[in-house]
Amino acid sequence: MKMIKTDKLVFEYAKRDEEGNIIGKSRAIDEVSLDIEPGQFIAILGHNGSGKSTLAKHMNALLVPSDGTMWVDGMDTKEDEHLWDVRQSAGMVFQNPDNQIIGTVVEEDVGFGPENLGVPTEEIWQRVEDSLKAVGMIEYRHHSPNKLSGGQKQRVAIAGVMAMRPKCIVLDEPTAMLDPNGRKEVLRSVMELRKREHITVILITHYMEEVVDADHVFVMDHGHVVMQGTPREIFSQVDTLKHYRLDVPQVTILADELRKRGLDIPAGVLKKEELVEILCRLN
């Protein structure tokens, strides 16, 4: 069974006049079909307005299709009786952790989701402890979230989702508001969680360096999936990525320029260490 599957998924936003009457529709997702396997690390790229965040909200049933179908762990998100099961299977982490953290104490915030699911009290506290340990925040369990750094808050938000024991975690630009150290901190926590819990991770990001270890990459533009493949397959197409207004890792650009100048360098170099090794072999 696929963790996430869509078949010709369509979503349209209604355009309204000042009196609230519908005067037209804008298609944000246009017949997108994709399959995501359990346990995969998936990256979704695209410029602002490409539809990637709208797609992410379908994975947690925050939005439902205007047409076509979205299945999460085999459940059709349009069916109301599956709503809470879908949201338990696919947890969401958003850009701004302040919009997701509601407790005055870290451990209370992390336990909020399981409590709403009706999890027994003893199990809630075990989940809180396990989740905070998993993201490296157990020593802050009695702290106020307001006194944490941006990266620490985001790790608490991730712990809150993990405490609900999802099979999939969807991260909608979770590092957009963080500095480079905060971005590395959050991504490292997510990857450690993936290995420990064997969950599917779906990362939506503008930062190309965050996706080089993904199993599969989808690139979106104007509601369509316009490219897909491994990171190496995607980043070997530098000019195409630029056409879709996307950044490319600096090391990939450097390798591409060196190749254009005649050096025997393969397409799709992803890491500095890889380029250094290639250059050393050329000598």
LINVEN-V139797 format. One record per residue. N is the residue number from 0. RES is the residue in one letter. PSI is psi in radians with two decimals (* if undefined). Layout:
n	res	psi
N	RES	PSI
N	RES	PSI
This chain:
n	res	psi
0	M	2.35
1	K	2.53
2	M	-0.81
3	I	2.32
4	K	2.33
5	T	2.56
6	D	1.88
7	K	0.85
8	L	2.27
9	V	2.40
10	F	2.27
11	E	2.28
12	Y	2.40
13	A	2.37
14	K	2.28
15	R	2.66
16	D	-3.06
17	E	-0.40
18	E	0.06
19	G	0.09
20	N	2.43
21	I	2.14
22	I	0.02
23	G	3.09
24	K	2.59
25	S	2.16
26	R	1.97
27	A	-0.53
28	I	2.24
29	D	1.57
30	E	0.99
31	V	2.23
32	S	2.21
33	L	2.76
34	D	2.33
35	I	2.16
36	E	2.69
37	P	2.39
38	G	-0.07
39	Q	2.71
40	F	1.93
41	I	2.37
42	A	2.42
43	I	2.11
44	L	2.75
45	G	2.62
46	H	3.01
47	N	2.31
48	G	0.11
49	S	-0.32
50	G	0.01
51	K	-0.71
52	S	-0.60
53	T	-0.72
54	L	-0.75
55	A	-0.71
56	K	-0.40
57	H	-0.50
58	M	-0.33
59	N	0.18
60	A	0.42
61	L	-0.48
62	L	2.62
63	V	2.64
64	P	2.50
65	S	-0.53
66	D	2.85
67	G	-2.95
68	T	2.49
69	M	2.15
70	W	2.37
71	V	2.01
72	D	0.69
73	G	-0.04
74	M	2.31
75	D	2.05
76	T	-0.26
77	K	-0.27
78	E	2.00
79	D	-0.58
80	E	-0.24
81	H	-0.03
82	L	-0.95
83	W	-0.57
84	D	-0.67
85	V	-0.80
86	R	-0.41
87	Q	-0.55
88	S	-0.64
89	A	1.80
90	G	2.57
91	M	2.41
92	V	2.21
93	F	3.08
94	Q	-0.87
95	N	1.89
96	P	-0.42
97	D	-0.42
98	N	-0.13
99	Q	-0.36
100	I	2.15
101	I	-0.25
102	G	2.76
103	T	-0.21
104	V	2.44
105	V	-0.89
106	E	-0.56
107	E	-0.66
108	D	-0.78
109	V	-0.55
110	G	-0.10
111	F	-0.80
112	G	-0.92
113	P	-0.63
114	E	-0.72
115	N	-0.45
116	L	-0.09
117	G	0.37
118	V	2.38
119	P	2.56
120	T	-0.81
121	E	-0.70
122	E	-0.60
123	I	-0.85
124	W	-0.54
125	Q	-0.71
126	R	-0.70
127	V	-0.83
128	E	-0.80
129	D	-0.73
130	S	-0.73
131	L	-0.63
132	K	-0.71
133	A	-0.57
134	V	0.16
135	G	0.54
136	M	0.28
137	I	-0.55
138	E	-0.17
139	Y	0.26
140	R	-0.50
141	H	0.13
142	H	2.81
143	S	2.29
144	P	-0.49
145	N	-0.34
146	K	0.09
147	L	2.79
148	S	2.96
149	G	-0.76
150	G	-0.67
151	Q	-0.72
152	K	-0.72
153	Q	-0.62
154	R	-0.61
155	V	-0.71
156	A	-0.72
157	I	-0.72
158	A	-0.67
159	G	-0.67
160	V	-0.76
161	M	-0.52
162	A	-0.30
163	M	0.02
164	R	0.96
165	P	2.77
166	K	-0.28
167	C	2.45
168	I	2.20
169	V	2.10
170	L	1.89
171	D	1.61
172	E	0.97
173	P	-0.25
174	T	0.16
175	A	-0.51
176	M	0.15
177	L	2.77
178	D	2.99
179	P	-0.69
180	N	-0.70
181	G	-0.69
182	R	-0.79
183	K	-0.69
184	E	-0.83
185	V	-0.81
186	L	-0.68
187	R	-0.71
188	S	-0.74
189	V	-0.77
190	M	-0.64
191	E	-0.67
192	L	-0.73
193	R	-0.78
194	K	-0.71
195	R	-0.74
196	E	-0.13
197	H	0.83
198	I	2.82
199	T	2.32
200	V	2.20
201	I	1.97
202	L	2.15
203	I	2.14
204	T	2.78
205	H	-0.16
206	Y	1.91
207	M	-0.55
208	E	-0.28
209	E	-0.21
210	V	0.03
211	V	-0.37
212	D	0.15
213	A	2.68
214	D	-0.60
215	H	2.53
216	V	2.33
217	F	2.32
218	V	2.24
219	M	2.60
220	D	2.19
221	H	0.77
222	G	0.00
223	H	2.64
224	V	1.94
225	V	-0.30
226	M	2.58
227	Q	2.64
228	G	-2.99
229	T	2.82
230	P	-0.72
231	R	-0.72
232	E	-0.69
233	I	-0.85
234	F	-0.10
235	S	-0.18
236	Q	1.12
237	V	-0.84
238	D	-0.63
239	T	-0.73
240	L	-0.72
241	K	-0.63
242	H	-0.63
243	Y	0.29
244	R	0.65
245	L	2.55
246	D	2.85
247	V	2.47
248	P	2.42
249	Q	-0.67
250	V	-0.56
251	T	-0.71
252	I	-0.78
253	L	-0.81
254	A	-0.67
255	D	-0.73
256	E	-0.70
257	L	-0.67
258	R	-0.70
259	K	-0.41
260	R	0.18
261	G	-0.08
262	L	2.56
263	D	1.33
264	I	2.25
265	P	2.76
266	A	2.65
267	G	0.53
268	V	2.30
269	L	-0.45
270	K	2.66
271	K	-0.73
272	E	-0.63
273	E	-0.76
274	L	-0.73
275	V	-0.77
276	E	-0.72
277	I	-0.78
278	L	-0.66
279	C	-0.64
280	R	-0.55
281	L	-0.51
282	N	*
